[in-house]
Amino acid sequence: MRTTLLIVPVVLLLAGCTAASPAATPPPVKESAAPVAVGTAGIYDVDFGQFAGVYTLLDDGEFYGLHFLGDTLAGQPHGQLSPDNTALAKEPIAWANFVDDGRRVGTMEKAGVFGRTFSDTDLTAAISGSMGSFSAKATAQKAWEPGSGKSLYLDPIGDVSGSYTGNLRTVGIQKQQEAVKDLRIDGDSFTVEASGCTFEGTLTPYQSTGVFRLTATTSGADCLLQPELSGIVTPLSVVDGVPQLAFQLDSADATQAAVFIVTRG
């Protein structure tokens, strides 16, 4: 007896089935670089607990600081420090306080003092005023952005030309914070209309660092600021190529201050 084997083909019907989409490519992960050593001059993040700060300490003894409560600019201490200045031997400074008066138009601290001590591994910063005494340490230069191997002080941004927006805080003219829409940098000059004043000034790189020396004149029928102000520009961050800058301008008699925190774009 012969057995016949019947082979039936099986057809897979694919109608209505859609091929799976390829998985989305995740964005590249930025690798964190080692922080830049603290050195003996630079730009530093300092956290006092009650408030945070960004301190610029130049090798000629000049000191400029910015105090923040969250994202709010709260103060701007500054001064010329002697070679004998230390965290234990603080010296008088000017100190614009933007938030502690009832109307938040700003006042100048009457008895501010500041000191700093550098070691091989860290910076100790100590500041005292009517709000109390505070001390903090920094162990590295402030980076362009978290995880970056570039420091804002030692690695200049390059061309900072462009239009910037942000905020202006002043002391000495009885005005609250105001928005700034078009602070314009063109090469080594800048202009802006703010707080009833026309600001015109010059930025000069400080040595080969990311800091700029800053001089400005103010004018306008309603301008209450003194006609000549000076200070520095401190870079605060560079994120995806976009710089945030702090224009710190002060009068020679330390009775007025104008601080712009602005971002390009």
LINCOR-V493040 format. One record per pair of residues at least 12 apart in sequence whose ideal C-beta (glycine too) atoms are under 6 Angstrom apart, sorted by the first residue. I is the first residue (numbers start at 1). J is the second residue. Records with the same first field share a line. If there is no record, write none. Layout:
I = J / J
//
This chain:
30 = 147
32 = 147
33 = 149
35 = 140
36 = 140 / 141 / 151
38 = 122 / 123 / 140
40 = 118
41 = 57 / 58 / 59
42 = 141 / 153
43 = 56 / 142 / 152 / 153
44 = 123 / 138 / 142
45 = 142
46 = 125 / 136 / 138
47 = 136
48 = 134 / 136
51 = 67 / 69 / 74
52 = 68
53 = 65 / 67
54 = 66
55 = 125
56 = 234
61 = 80 / 81
62 = 80
63 = 79 / 81
64 = 78 / 232 / 248
65 = 77
66 = 246
73 = 98 / 169 / 261
74 = 98 / 99
75 = 97 / 98
76 = 96 / 257 / 259
77 = 93 / 95 / 112
78 = 94
79 = 93 / 94
85 = 115
86 = 115 / 117
87 = 115 / 116 / 117 / 124 / 126
89 = 115
90 = 113 / 114 / 115
92 = 113
93 = 112 / 114
94 = 254
95 = 109 / 112 / 129
96 = 171 / 257
97 = 109
98 = 169
104 = 176
105 = 174 / 175 / 176
106 = 171
108 = 171
109 = 129
112 = 129
113 = 128
114 = 127
122 = 137 / 139
123 = 138
124 = 137
141 = 153
144 = 238
145 = 237 / 239
152 = 210 / 235
153 = 209 / 210
156 = 210
157 = 210 / 235 / 238 / 243
160 = 185 / 243
161 = 185 / 186
162 = 264
163 = 182 / 184
164 = 183 / 262 / 264
165 = 181
166 = 180 / 261 / 262 / 263
167 = 261
168 = 180 / 194 / 260
169 = 259
170 = 195 / 258
171 = 257
172 = 255 / 256
173 = 224
175 = 195
180 = 194 / 260
183 = 262
188 = 202 / 203
189 = 202
196 = 220 / 222 / 223
197 = 218 / 220 / 223 / 225
198 = 219 / 220
199 = 216 / 218
200 = 217
201 = 215 / 216
202 = 215
203 = 233
210 = 235
211 = 232
212 = 233
214 = 231 / 232 / 233
215 = 230
216 = 229 / 249
225 = 256
226 = 251 / 256
229 = 249 / 251
231 = 248 / 249 / 250
232 = 248
233 = 245 / 247
234 = 246
242 = 264 / 265
243 = 264
244 = 263
245 = 262
246 = 261
247 = 260
//
